[in-house]
Amino acid sequence: MPRYCYVNGRFLPHRDGAVHIEDRGYQFADGVYEVVTIANGTMVDEDPHLDRLERSLKELRMRMPMARGAMKLKVRELVRRNGLKDGLVYMQVTRGVAPRNHAFPSDKVPPAIVMTTKKMDFAKMKKFTDGVTVVSAPDIRWGRCDIKTVSLLPNCLAKQAATEAGAYEAWLVDEKGNVTEGSSSNAWIITKDGVLVTKPATNEILNGITRQTILDLAKQDGVPFEEREFTLEEAYEAKEAFVSSATSFVTPVVKIDDHVIGNGHPGSLCEKLLGTYQDYAAGRRSRAA
Ligand code: PMP
């Protein structure tokens, strides 16, 4: 079965998907994106992702390329055409195509949209059972990390450093020594007292949809949590740690730099939270109280 993509109103074979050389996403990274998990053919947290997409666009004074209902239909059609059961949908909106000039083009220039899908087998992921390692890296990003922009060069540099160190993820550390988040995930620790800790959602991090779901589910289940700053030193001493994102769910972290976390294997609260999130993604439980 050919793999399809969606580009500016058309479903095309994936290999034929292309954008114009003067697309502002290509020229200036002037665009935003979302990654949504597909579990059992259904989008996980569809509306929260579309809410965040709308917010990112609004913050950058861009508009949605189509109404939300139409967008949902396009995603469903792409998922259907690609026979996607488990995996992700990537959607990207840019400020459109215009002669190269830093200032915005006229309002008449329509935003450009691209959507692709990728198959993934969430049931067989070794990272869930074995855990992963992370390395720290300085957070050199801009002041609006709450916007999900395609301008990801500092994140790419950090992820490359992690890859070269044989690690799964880089945890970004600000000038005060606090962990902000991962290069493509949110960062969490669990204290010796079993309290879940993650940084508050400020302009310094992307407020992950998975992050929000985990907090809601923790609240429902009476798991104590705190949204507060934590330093790299505190993370080294944590009982457990994990990263979250649409495609990494709750991925246990078993080593940070040279510090083994717990006994070097995924801890019990991580395993519980992963199970809870997997149940949620599969539609076996809901987020509403
Ligand atoms: N932070 C960053 C920098 C990210 O790139 C991502 C994933 N796109 C996340 C956090 C996690 O967000 P989500 O749970 O919505 O995937």
Residues whose N, C-alpha, C, O or C-beta is under 5 A from the ligand:
A	BS01	PMP	V35 E181 G182 S183 S184 S185 N186 L206 N207 G208 I209 T210 R211 S244 S245 A246
